[in-house]
Amino acid sequence: MTANSQAPTPGCRLPTPSLAALIFDMDGVLVDSNPFHLRKWVDLLNEHHIPFNLEELPEQILGHRNDDLLRHFFGPRTMAEERRRLSEELEAKFRQAFKPHAKPLPGLRELILESAQAGIAMAVASSAMRKNVEFVVDALGLGPYFRRVISGDEVTHAKPDPEIYLKVADQLAIDPSTGVAFEDSFVGIEAAKRAGMKCVAIASTFPLEELRRQTRADLVVPGFEALTLEGLRRMRVASEPEVQGRRSKA
């Protein structure tokens, strides 16, 4: 406690900030990378003559870690070393293919700049491997704005387990209930909600109405342009129509 700070009065509860942090998933949230992830998996499965349903593939793979997916498609007895080799090869191809297309989703940079000016803590919580997360964050030039960046390599339990969001909250020293997570996948939304956070679903990967019907997201929007920082601050108490709004083009 600093010399100028005052101890709380016994029996009084300190006010909880309505919004302490914004936590972003990466694929489908920071960038529109999921078509490239789908392509890499289609190529890999075809190369190894592994059958799959193209219509079901997006929900099967998006938001999940490679290790779990490789176990699913290649069999649970696939050796750990082989899974690591396949994963490294898979993601190296992704980074090469996606690099010329790396740009933030519309409205994302404006929200990040506004939040930084307001002193809101920001972080990334992605199921992707560390190399991919660092690659995307660096390519977008957003690294300085994120106080923490956590990848799928750094947690034991993958989404929809809430571990990654609880870990981010712990590292940011916030109560999870004061954080707002941005997700595009079913497992990611579930992870954020199980962590006790508010969750904004970005309909960049799955249809907006499908996300509204099938998830517990507090708000479903077509993109970041449909959000305002003030609206996000009110999410803990406001209904969906009250928190939506267009950012001004000033």
C-alpha atoms as an extended CHARMM CRD file, in Angstrom:
* protein
*
       250  EXT
         1         1  MET       CA              0.0000000000        0.0000000000        0.0000000000  PROA      1               0.0000000000
         2         2  THR       CA              1.3950000000        3.3960000000       -0.9600000000  PROA      2               0.0000000000
         3         3  ALA       CA              1.7450000000        6.3370000000        1.4060000000  PROA      3               0.0000000000
         4         4  ASN       CA             -1.1410000000        8.1650000000       -0.2580000000  PROA      4               0.0000000000
         5         5  SER       CA             -3.5360000000        5.2030000000       -0.3540000000  PROA      5               0.0000000000
         6         6  GLN       CA             -6.2010000000        4.7110000000        2.2910000000  PROA      6               0.0000000000
         7         7  ALA       CA             -7.1490000000        1.4280000000        3.8810000000  PROA      7               0.0000000000
         8         8  PRO       CA            -10.7490000000        0.3560000000        3.1910000000  PROA      8               0.0000000000
         9         9  THR       CA            -13.2280000000        0.8610000000        5.9780000000  PROA      9               0.0000000000
        10        10  PRO       CA            -13.8660000000       -2.4430000000        7.8150000000  PROA      10              0.0000000000
        11        11  GLY       CA            -16.9680000000       -4.1410000000        6.4640000000  PROA      11              0.0000000000
        12        12  CYS       CA            -16.9040000000       -2.1200000000        3.2420000000  PROA      12              0.0000000000
        13        13  ARG       CA            -16.2960000000       -3.7830000000       -0.1120000000  PROA      13              0.0000000000
        14        14  LEU       CA            -14.0820000000       -1.9990000000       -2.6050000000  PROA      14              0.0000000000
        15        15  PRO       CA            -15.8300000000       -1.2420000000       -5.9160000000  PROA      15              0.0000000000
        16        16  THR       CA            -15.1740000000       -3.7330000000       -8.7040000000  PROA      16              0.0000000000
        17        17  PRO       CA            -14.2860000000       -2.1630000000      -12.0430000000  PROA      17              0.0000000000
        18        18  SER       CA            -16.8960000000       -2.8410000000      -14.7010000000  PROA      18              0.0000000000
        19        19  LEU       CA            -14.2040000000       -3.6070000000      -17.2740000000  PROA      19              0.0000000000
        20        20  ALA       CA            -10.6190000000       -4.4160000000      -16.3210000000  PROA      20              0.0000000000
        21        21  ALA       CA             -9.3560000000       -6.3060000000      -19.3820000000  PROA      21              0.0000000000
        22        22  LEU       CA            -10.0440000000       -7.3440000000      -22.9530000000  PROA      22              0.0000000000
        23        23  ILE       CA             -8.8000000000      -10.8070000000      -23.9150000000  PROA      23              0.0000000000
        24        24  PHE       CA             -8.6200000000      -11.8100000000      -27.5600000000  PROA      24              0.0000000000
        25        25  ASP       CA             -8.5310000000      -15.1960000000      -29.2020000000  PROA      25              0.0000000000
        26        26  MET       CA             -6.3570000000      -15.0650000000      -32.3220000000  PROA      26              0.0000000000
        27        27  ASP       CA             -7.5920000000      -17.0410000000      -35.3300000000  PROA      27              0.0000000000
        28        28  GLY       CA            -10.8900000000      -15.5910000000      -36.5210000000  PROA      28              0.0000000000
        29        29  VAL       CA            -10.6440000000      -12.7300000000      -33.9990000000  PROA      29              0.0000000000
        30        30  LEU       CA             -7.4220000000      -10.8220000000      -34.5420000000  PROA      30              0.0000000000
        31        31  VAL       CA             -7.1690000000      -12.0500000000      -38.1370000000  PROA      31              0.0000000000
        32        32  ASP       CA             -9.2980000000      -13.8440000000      -40.7150000000  PROA      32              0.0000000000
        33        33  SER       CA             -6.9660000000      -16.8400000000      -40.8050000000  PROA      33              0.0000000000
        34        34  ASN       CA             -9.3830000000      -19.7380000000      -40.4990000000  PROA      34              0.0000000000
        35        35  PRO       CA             -9.7650000000      -20.3670000000      -44.2640000000  PROA      35              0.0000000000
        36        36  PHE       CA             -5.9960000000      -20.9620000000      -44.3340000000  PROA      36              0.0000000000
        37        37  HSD       CA             -6.2360000000      -23.3550000000      -41.3820000000  PROA      37              0.0000000000
        38        38  LEU       CA             -9.0020000000      -25.2820000000      -43.1240000000  PROA      38              0.0000000000
        39        39  ARG       CA             -6.9140000000      -25.5110000000      -46.2840000000  PROA      39              0.0000000000
        40        40  LYS       CA             -3.8660000000      -26.8600000000      -44.4630000000  PROA      40              0.0000000000
        41        41  TRP       CA             -5.9360000000      -29.5840000000      -42.7840000000  PROA      41              0.0000000000
        42        42  VAL       CA             -7.6770000000      -30.5630000000      -46.0150000000  PROA      42              0.0000000000
        43        43  ASP       CA             -4.2690000000      -30.8960000000      -47.6870000000  PROA      43              0.0000000000
        44        44  LEU       CA             -2.8130000000      -32.8970000000      -44.7910000000  PROA      44              0.0000000000
        45        45  LEU       CA             -5.7400000000      -35.3040000000      -44.5330000000  PROA      45              0.0000000000
        46        46  ASN       CA             -5.8420000000      -35.8330000000      -48.2960000000  PROA      46              0.0000000000
        47        47  GLU       CA             -2.0830000000      -36.4140000000      -48.3720000000  PROA      47              0.0000000000
        48        48  HSD       CA             -2.4190000000      -39.1880000000      -45.7870000000  PROA      48              0.0000000000
        49        49  HSD       CA             -5.6670000000      -40.5800000000      -47.2920000000  PROA      49              0.0000000000
        50        50  ILE       CA             -7.6340000000      -39.9170000000      -44.1050000000  PROA      50              0.0000000000
        51        51  PRO       CA            -11.3960000000      -39.5880000000      -44.7130000000  PROA      51              0.0000000000
        52        52  PHE       CA            -13.2250000000      -36.4860000000      -43.4540000000  PROA      52              0.0000000000
        53        53  ASN       CA            -16.4700000000      -34.6050000000      -43.9400000000  PROA      53              0.0000000000
        54        54  LEU       CA            -15.7530000000      -31.1670000000      -45.4060000000  PROA      54              0.0000000000
        55        55  GLU       CA            -18.9710000000      -29.6840000000      -43.9950000000  PROA      55              0.0000000000
        56        56  GLU       CA            -18.1390000000      -30.8760000000      -40.4710000000  PROA      56              0.0000000000
        57        57  LEU       CA            -14.4320000000      -30.0130000000      -40.6170000000  PROA      57              0.0000000000
        58        58  PRO       CA            -14.6610000000      -26.3360000000      -39.5020000000  PROA      58              0.0000000000
        59        59  GLU       CA            -16.3850000000      -27.1720000000      -36.2170000000  PROA      59              0.0000000000
        60        60  GLN       CA            -14.0920000000      -30.1690000000      -35.7120000000  PROA      60              0.0000000000
        61        61  ILE       CA            -10.8280000000      -28.2570000000      -36.0050000000  PROA      61              0.0000000000
        62        62  LEU       CA            -11.3370000000      -24.5400000000      -35.3610000000  PROA      62              0.0000000000
        63        63  GLY       CA            -10.4510000000      -23.5360000000      -31.8150000000  PROA      63              0.0000000000
        64        64  HSD       CA             -8.8150000000      -26.8810000000      -31.0300000000  PROA      64              0.0000000000
        65        65  ARG       CA             -5.1450000000      -27.6920000000      -30.4670000000  PROA      65              0.0000000000
        66        66  ASN       CA             -3.1830000000      -29.6070000000      -33.0930000000  PROA      66              0.0000000000
        67        67  ASP       CA             -2.1630000000      -32.3510000000      -30.6810000000  PROA      67              0.0000000000
        68        68  ASP       CA             -5.7910000000      -33.2310000000      -29.9550000000  PROA      68              0.0000000000
        69        69  LEU       CA             -6.7150000000      -33.0430000000      -33.6310000000  PROA      69              0.0000000000
        70        70  LEU       CA             -3.8350000000      -35.2670000000      -34.7020000000  PROA      70              0.0000000000
        71        71  ARG       CA             -4.8900000000      -37.8380000000      -32.1240000000  PROA      71              0.0000000000
        72        72  HSD       CA             -8.4200000000      -37.6730000000      -33.4910000000  PROA      72              0.0000000000
        73        73  PHE       CA             -7.5640000000      -38.0330000000      -37.1770000000  PROA      73              0.0000000000
        74        74  PHE       CA             -4.3970000000      -40.1550000000      -37.0040000000  PROA      74              0.0000000000
        75        75  GLY       CA             -5.4030000000      -42.3030000000      -34.0410000000  PROA      75              0.0000000000
        76        76  PRO       CA             -4.6850000000      -42.1450000000      -30.3120000000  PROA      76              0.0000000000
        77        77  ARG       CA             -1.6290000000      -44.3840000000      -30.6550000000  PROA      77              0.0000000000
        78        78  THR       CA              0.2330000000      -41.9310000000      -32.8820000000  PROA      78              0.0000000000
        79        79  MET       CA              3.5980000000      -41.2930000000      -31.2330000000  PROA      79              0.0000000000
        80        80  ALA       CA              4.1660000000      -37.9090000000      -29.5760000000  PROA      80              0.0000000000
        81        81  GLU       CA              7.2510000000      -37.2650000000      -31.7060000000  PROA      81              0.0000000000
        82        82  GLU       CA              5.2800000000      -37.8770000000      -34.9000000000  PROA      82              0.0000000000
        83        83  ARG       CA              2.5390000000      -35.5150000000      -33.7270000000  PROA      83              0.0000000000
        84        84  ARG       CA              5.1160000000      -32.8190000000      -33.0250000000  PROA      84              0.0000000000
        85        85  ARG       CA              6.6790000000      -33.3050000000      -36.4520000000  PROA      85              0.0000000000
        86        86  LEU       CA              3.3250000000      -33.1260000000      -38.2450000000  PROA      86              0.0000000000
        87        87  SER       CA              2.2710000000      -30.0790000000      -36.2370000000  PROA      87              0.0000000000
        88        88  GLU       CA              5.4790000000      -28.1680000000      -36.9710000000  PROA      88              0.0000000000
        89        89  GLU       CA              5.2020000000      -28.9890000000      -40.6590000000  PROA      89              0.0000000000
        90        90  LEU       CA              1.5300000000      -28.0450000000      -40.7370000000  PROA      90              0.0000000000
        91        91  GLU       CA              2.0380000000      -24.6500000000      -39.0840000000  PROA      91              0.0000000000
        92        92  ALA       CA              5.1460000000      -23.7590000000      -41.0850000000  PROA      92              0.0000000000
        93        93  LYS       CA              3.0410000000      -24.1580000000      -44.2250000000  PROA      93              0.0000000000
        94        94  PHE       CA              0.2810000000      -22.0500000000      -42.6670000000  PROA      94              0.0000000000
        95        95  ARG       CA              2.6320000000      -19.1800000000      -41.7880000000  PROA      95              0.0000000000
        96        96  GLN       CA              4.1190000000      -19.1490000000      -45.2750000000  PROA      96              0.0000000000
        97        97  ALA       CA              0.7000000000      -19.1500000000      -46.9530000000  PROA      97              0.0000000000
        98        98  PHE       CA             -0.8960000000      -16.6200000000      -44.6040000000  PROA      98              0.0000000000
        99        99  LYS       CA              1.9200000000      -14.0630000000      -44.2740000000  PROA      99              0.0000000000
       100       100  PRO       CA              0.9290000000      -11.9460000000      -47.3260000000  PROA      100             0.0000000000
       101       101  HSD       CA             -2.6590000000      -11.7970000000      -46.0430000000  PROA      101             0.0000000000
       102       102  ALA       CA             -2.0500000000      -10.9120000000      -42.3820000000  PROA      102             0.0000000000
       103       103  LYS       CA             -4.1580000000       -7.8860000000      -41.4630000000  PROA      103             0.0000000000
       104       104  PRO       CA             -6.4280000000       -7.1410000000      -38.4950000000  PROA      104             0.0000000000
       105       105  LEU       CA            -10.1630000000       -7.5910000000      -38.7510000000  PROA      105             0.0000000000
       106       106  PRO       CA            -11.9640000000       -4.3130000000      -39.5290000000  PROA      106             0.0000000000
       107       107  GLY       CA            -12.4580000000       -2.1930000000      -36.4140000000  PROA      107             0.0000000000
       108       108  LEU       CA            -10.0180000000       -4.1990000000      -34.2810000000  PROA      108             0.0000000000
       109       109  ARG       CA             -7.1500000000       -1.7150000000      -34.3380000000  PROA      109             0.0000000000
       110       110  GLU       CA             -9.4680000000        1.1770000000      -33.4470000000  PROA      110             0.0000000000
       111       111  LEU       CA            -10.8500000000       -0.7140000000      -30.4400000000  PROA      111             0.0000000000
       112       112  ILE       CA             -7.3470000000       -1.6440000000      -29.2700000000  PROA      112             0.0000000000
       113       113  LEU       CA             -6.0920000000        1.9390000000      -29.5570000000  PROA      113             0.0000000000
       114       114  GLU       CA             -9.1350000000        3.3080000000      -27.7260000000  PROA      114             0.0000000000
       115       115  SER       CA             -8.7570000000        0.7130000000      -24.9790000000  PROA      115             0.0000000000
       116       116  ALA       CA             -5.0410000000        1.4040000000      -24.5910000000  PROA      116             0.0000000000
       117       117  GLN       CA             -5.7410000000        5.1200000000      -24.1790000000  PROA      117             0.0000000000
       118       118  ALA       CA             -8.3350000000        4.2640000000      -21.5170000000  PROA      118             0.0000000000
       119       119  GLY       CA             -5.8340000000        2.1370000000      -19.6010000000  PROA      119             0.0000000000
       120       120  ILE       CA             -7.6570000000       -1.1420000000      -20.2070000000  PROA      120             0.0000000000
       121       121  ALA       CA             -5.3570000000       -4.1760000000      -19.9430000000  PROA      121             0.0000000000
       122       122  MET       CA             -5.2980000000       -6.4220000000      -23.0310000000  PROA      122             0.0000000000
       123       123  ALA       CA             -4.0770000000       -9.9440000000      -23.6900000000  PROA      123             0.0000000000
       124       124  VAL       CA             -4.1870000000      -12.7820000000      -26.2120000000  PROA      124             0.0000000000
       125       125  ALA       CA             -5.4100000000      -16.2820000000      -25.2810000000  PROA      125             0.0000000000
       126       126  SER       CA             -5.0890000000      -18.6070000000      -28.2710000000  PROA      126             0.0000000000
       127       127  SER       CA             -5.0900000000      -22.3810000000      -28.7030000000  PROA      127             0.0000000000
       128       128  ALA       CA             -2.5120000000      -21.9800000000      -31.4740000000  PROA      128             0.0000000000
       129       129  MET       CA              1.1410000000      -22.8680000000      -30.9870000000  PROA      129             0.0000000000
       130       130  ARG       CA              3.4290000000      -20.1400000000      -29.6620000000  PROA      130             0.0000000000
       131       131  LYS       CA              5.2110000000      -19.6690000000      -33.0100000000  PROA      131             0.0000000000
       132       132  ASN       CA              1.9110000000      -18.8900000000      -34.7440000000  PROA      132             0.0000000000
       133       133  VAL       CA              0.7020000000      -16.4860000000      -32.0630000000  PROA      133             0.0000000000
       134       134  GLU       CA              3.9530000000      -14.5170000000      -32.0800000000  PROA      134             0.0000000000
       135       135  PHE       CA              3.9750000000      -14.5300000000      -35.8780000000  PROA      135             0.0000000000
       136       136  VAL       CA              0.4670000000      -13.0420000000      -36.1360000000  PROA      136             0.0000000000
       137       137  VAL       CA              0.8770000000      -10.5040000000      -33.3150000000  PROA      137             0.0000000000
       138       138  ASP       CA              4.1710000000       -9.2990000000      -34.8160000000  PROA      138             0.0000000000
       139       139  ALA       CA              2.7610000000       -9.2000000000      -38.3550000000  PROA      139             0.0000000000
       140       140  LEU       CA             -0.0840000000       -6.9610000000      -37.1520000000  PROA      140             0.0000000000
       141       141  GLY       CA              2.2370000000       -4.7160000000      -35.1280000000  PROA      141             0.0000000000
       142       142  LEU       CA              0.0320000000       -5.1110000000      -32.0500000000  PROA      142             0.0000000000
       143       143  GLY       CA              2.5860000000       -6.6270000000      -29.6790000000  PROA      143             0.0000000000
       144       144  PRO       CA              3.1020000000       -3.4660000000      -27.5720000000  PROA      144             0.0000000000
       145       145  TYR       CA             -0.5910000000       -3.3590000000      -26.6660000000  PROA      145             0.0000000000
       146       146  PHE       CA             -0.8130000000       -6.8400000000      -25.1520000000  PROA      146             0.0000000000
       147       147  ARG       CA              0.3700000000       -7.2430000000      -21.5560000000  PROA      147             0.0000000000
       148       148  ARG       CA              0.1800000000      -11.0250000000      -21.8230000000  PROA      148             0.0000000000
       149       149  VAL       CA              0.1640000000      -13.4900000000      -24.7190000000  PROA      149             0.0000000000
       150       150  ILE       CA             -0.6940000000      -17.1010000000      -23.8640000000  PROA      150             0.0000000000
       151       151  SER       CA             -0.7050000000      -19.9120000000      -26.4150000000  PROA      151             0.0000000000
       152       152  GLY       CA             -2.0020000000      -23.4580000000      -26.4430000000  PROA      152             0.0000000000
       153       153  ASP       CA              1.5300000000      -24.6630000000      -25.6600000000  PROA      153             0.0000000000
       154       154  GLU       CA              1.3000000000      -23.0930000000      -22.2050000000  PROA      154             0.0000000000
       155       155  VAL       CA             -1.7980000000      -24.8080000000      -20.8280000000  PROA      155             0.0000000000
       156       156  THR       CA             -2.5320000000      -28.3940000000      -19.9120000000  PROA      156             0.0000000000
       157       157  HSD       CA             -6.2100000000      -28.4000000000      -20.8260000000  PROA      157             0.0000000000
       158       158  ALA       CA             -7.4080000000      -27.0400000000      -24.1750000000  PROA      158             0.0000000000
       159       159  LYS       CA            -10.5590000000      -25.0340000000      -24.7830000000  PROA      159             0.0000000000
       160       160  PRO       CA            -13.4570000000      -25.5340000000      -23.9350000000  PROA      160             0.0000000000
       161       161  ASP       CA            -11.6710000000      -25.9770000000      -20.6030000000  PROA      161             0.0000000000
       162       162  PRO       CA            -11.4160000000      -22.5060000000      -18.9780000000  PROA      162             0.0000000000
       163       163  GLU       CA             -7.7460000000      -22.9430000000      -18.0010000000  PROA      163             0.0000000000
       164       164  ILE       CA             -6.3100000000      -20.5180000000      -20.5540000000  PROA      164             0.0000000000
       165       165  TYR       CA             -8.7070000000      -17.7190000000      -19.5490000000  PROA      165             0.0000000000
       166       166  LEU       CA             -8.1830000000      -18.3040000000      -15.8460000000  PROA      166             0.0000000000
       167       167  LYS       CA             -4.4340000000      -18.2070000000      -16.4380000000  PROA      167             0.0000000000
       168       168  VAL       CA             -4.7050000000      -14.8940000000      -18.3010000000  PROA      168             0.0000000000
       169       169  ALA       CA             -6.8420000000      -13.4230000000      -15.5130000000  PROA      169             0.0000000000
       170       170  ASP       CA             -4.2990000000      -14.5540000000      -12.9400000000  PROA      170             0.0000000000
       171       171  GLN       CA             -1.3840000000      -13.0530000000      -14.8610000000  PROA      171             0.0000000000
       172       172  LEU       CA             -3.2520000000       -9.7780000000      -15.3500000000  PROA      172             0.0000000000
       173       173  ALA       CA             -4.2160000000       -9.8130000000      -11.6600000000  PROA      173             0.0000000000
       174       174  ILE       CA             -7.9230000000       -9.3210000000      -12.4010000000  PROA      174             0.0000000000
       175       175  ASP       CA            -11.1040000000      -11.0140000000      -11.3160000000  PROA      175             0.0000000000
       176       176  PRO       CA            -12.2990000000      -13.0690000000      -14.3470000000  PROA      176             0.0000000000
       177       177  SER       CA            -15.7400000000      -11.4650000000      -14.0470000000  PROA      177             0.0000000000
       178       178  THR       CA            -14.2200000000       -8.0950000000      -14.9750000000  PROA      178             0.0000000000
       179       179  GLY       CA            -12.7810000000       -9.4050000000      -18.2470000000  PROA      179             0.0000000000
       180       180  VAL       CA            -14.3880000000       -9.5250000000      -21.6690000000  PROA      180             0.0000000000
       181       181  ALA       CA            -13.2440000000      -12.2470000000      -24.0550000000  PROA      181             0.0000000000
       182       182  PHE       CA            -13.5640000000      -12.1450000000      -27.8340000000  PROA      182             0.0000000000
       183       183  GLU       CA            -14.0880000000      -15.5060000000      -29.5280000000  PROA      183             0.0000000000
       184       184  ASP       CA            -15.2900000000      -16.9150000000      -32.8210000000  PROA      184             0.0000000000
       185       185  SER       CA            -15.5060000000      -20.6690000000      -32.1010000000  PROA      185             0.0000000000
       186       186  PHE       CA            -17.9130000000      -22.7500000000      -30.0620000000  PROA      186             0.0000000000
       187       187  VAL       CA            -15.1870000000      -24.2020000000      -27.8300000000  PROA      187             0.0000000000
       188       188  GLY       CA            -13.6280000000      -20.7750000000      -27.2810000000  PROA      188             0.0000000000
       189       189  ILE       CA            -16.9170000000      -19.1920000000      -26.2380000000  PROA      189             0.0000000000
       190       190  GLU       CA            -17.5660000000      -22.0400000000      -23.8310000000  PROA      190             0.0000000000
       191       191  ALA       CA            -14.0710000000      -21.6840000000      -22.3370000000  PROA      191             0.0000000000
       192       192  ALA       CA            -14.5690000000      -17.9750000000      -21.6810000000  PROA      192             0.0000000000
       193       193  LYS       CA            -17.9920000000      -18.4740000000      -20.1090000000  PROA      193             0.0000000000
       194       194  ARG       CA            -16.7380000000      -21.3250000000      -17.9080000000  PROA      194             0.0000000000
       195       195  ALA       CA            -14.0030000000      -18.9750000000      -16.6980000000  PROA      195             0.0000000000
       196       196  GLY       CA            -16.6890000000      -16.5390000000      -15.5390000000  PROA      196             0.0000000000
       197       197  MET       CA            -16.0210000000      -13.8920000000      -18.1890000000  PROA      197             0.0000000000
       198       198  LYS       CA            -18.3400000000      -12.0020000000      -20.4500000000  PROA      198             0.0000000000
       199       199  CYS       CA            -17.8820000000      -13.1500000000      -24.0420000000  PROA      199             0.0000000000
       200       200  VAL       CA            -18.3920000000      -11.3630000000      -27.3320000000  PROA      200             0.0000000000
       201       201  ALA       CA            -18.7850000000      -13.7820000000      -30.2230000000  PROA      201             0.0000000000
       202       202  ILE       CA            -17.3910000000      -12.5000000000      -33.5210000000  PROA      202             0.0000000000
       203       203  ALA       CA            -19.2810000000      -14.0080000000      -36.4660000000  PROA      203             0.0000000000
       204       204  SER       CA            -16.2170000000      -14.1960000000      -38.7100000000  PROA      204             0.0000000000
       205       205  THR       CA            -16.1510000000      -18.0010000000      -38.9010000000  PROA      205             0.0000000000
       206       206  PHE       CA            -19.6160000000      -19.3050000000      -38.0620000000  PROA      206             0.0000000000
       207       207  PRO       CA            -23.0130000000      -17.7350000000      -38.9330000000  PROA      207             0.0000000000
       208       208  LEU       CA            -24.2270000000      -15.0500000000      -36.5510000000  PROA      208             0.0000000000
       209       209  GLU       CA            -27.6040000000      -16.6760000000      -35.9020000000  PROA      209             0.0000000000
       210       210  GLU       CA            -25.9550000000      -20.0510000000      -35.2820000000  PROA      210             0.0000000000
       211       211  LEU       CA            -23.7220000000      -18.4980000000      -32.6180000000  PROA      211             0.0000000000
       212       212  ARG       CA            -26.7460000000      -16.8400000000      -31.0140000000  PROA      212             0.0000000000
       213       213  ARG       CA            -28.7090000000      -20.0880000000      -30.9030000000  PROA      213             0.0000000000
       214       214  GLN       CA            -25.9810000000      -22.5240000000      -29.9370000000  PROA      214             0.0000000000
       215       215  THR       CA            -23.6460000000      -20.6440000000      -27.5680000000  PROA      215             0.0000000000
       216       216  ARG       CA            -23.7640000000      -18.7860000000      -24.2600000000  PROA      216             0.0000000000
       217       217  ALA       CA            -22.1020000000      -15.6890000000      -25.6910000000  PROA      217             0.0000000000
       218       218  ASP       CA            -23.2800000000      -12.5000000000      -24.0110000000  PROA      218             0.0000000000
       219       219  LEU       CA            -23.2100000000      -10.6570000000      -27.3070000000  PROA      219             0.0000000000
       220       220  VAL       CA            -22.9070000000      -11.8130000000      -30.9280000000  PROA      220             0.0000000000
       221       221  VAL       CA            -21.7800000000       -9.2910000000      -33.5310000000  PROA      221             0.0000000000
       222       222  PRO       CA            -20.7100000000       -9.4530000000      -37.1810000000  PROA      222             0.0000000000
       223       223  GLY       CA            -17.4090000000       -7.7440000000      -36.3600000000  PROA      223             0.0000000000
       224       224  PHE       CA            -15.5430000000       -5.2290000000      -34.2290000000  PROA      224             0.0000000000
       225       225  GLU       CA            -17.1200000000       -2.3050000000      -36.0670000000  PROA      225             0.0000000000
       226       226  ALA       CA            -20.3490000000       -3.1520000000      -34.2410000000  PROA      226             0.0000000000
       227       227  LEU       CA            -18.7210000000       -2.4730000000      -30.8450000000  PROA      227             0.0000000000
       228       228  THR       CA            -17.8420000000        0.5190000000      -28.7000000000  PROA      228             0.0000000000
       229       229  LEU       CA            -15.6700000000        0.6060000000      -25.6020000000  PROA      229             0.0000000000
       230       230  GLU       CA            -18.4720000000        2.2350000000      -23.6190000000  PROA      230             0.0000000000
       231       231  GLY       CA            -20.8000000000       -0.5480000000      -24.7260000000  PROA      231             0.0000000000
       232       232  LEU       CA            -18.3410000000       -3.1660000000      -23.5340000000  PROA      232             0.0000000000
       233       233  ARG       CA            -18.1410000000       -1.4080000000      -20.1630000000  PROA      233             0.0000000000
       234       234  ARG       CA            -21.8950000000       -1.8150000000      -19.7860000000  PROA      234             0.0000000000
       235       235  MET       CA            -21.9260000000       -5.5000000000      -20.6870000000  PROA      235             0.0000000000
       236       236  ARG       CA            -22.0850000000       -6.6420000000      -17.0730000000  PROA      236             0.0000000000
       237       237  VAL       CA            -25.4810000000       -5.0420000000      -16.5800000000  PROA      237             0.0000000000
       238       238  ALA       CA            -26.8510000000       -4.1760000000      -20.0190000000  PROA      238             0.0000000000
       239       239  SER       CA            -28.9310000000       -6.2060000000      -22.4040000000  PROA      239             0.0000000000
       240       240  GLU       CA            -27.6860000000       -6.9350000000      -25.9150000000  PROA      240             0.0000000000
       241       241  PRO       CA            -29.5340000000       -4.1100000000      -27.7360000000  PROA      241             0.0000000000
       242       242  GLU       CA            -28.0340000000       -1.5800000000      -25.3020000000  PROA      242             0.0000000000
       243       243  VAL       CA            -24.4150000000       -2.5670000000      -25.8970000000  PROA      243             0.0000000000
       244       244  GLN       CA            -24.4090000000       -2.6230000000      -29.6450000000  PROA      244             0.0000000000
       245       245  GLY       CA            -23.4150000000        0.4690000000      -31.5430000000  PROA      245             0.0000000000
       246       246  ARG       CA            -21.3460000000        1.7650000000      -34.3930000000  PROA      246             0.0000000000
       247       247  ARG       CA            -17.9790000000        3.3460000000      -33.7190000000  PROA      247             0.0000000000
       248       248  SER       CA            -17.8510000000        6.8630000000      -35.1340000000  PROA      248             0.0000000000
       249       249  LYS       CA            -15.6540000000        7.4530000000      -38.1870000000  PROA      249             0.0000000000
       250       250  ALA       CA            -13.9440000000       10.4610000000      -36.6080000000  PROA      250             0.0000000000
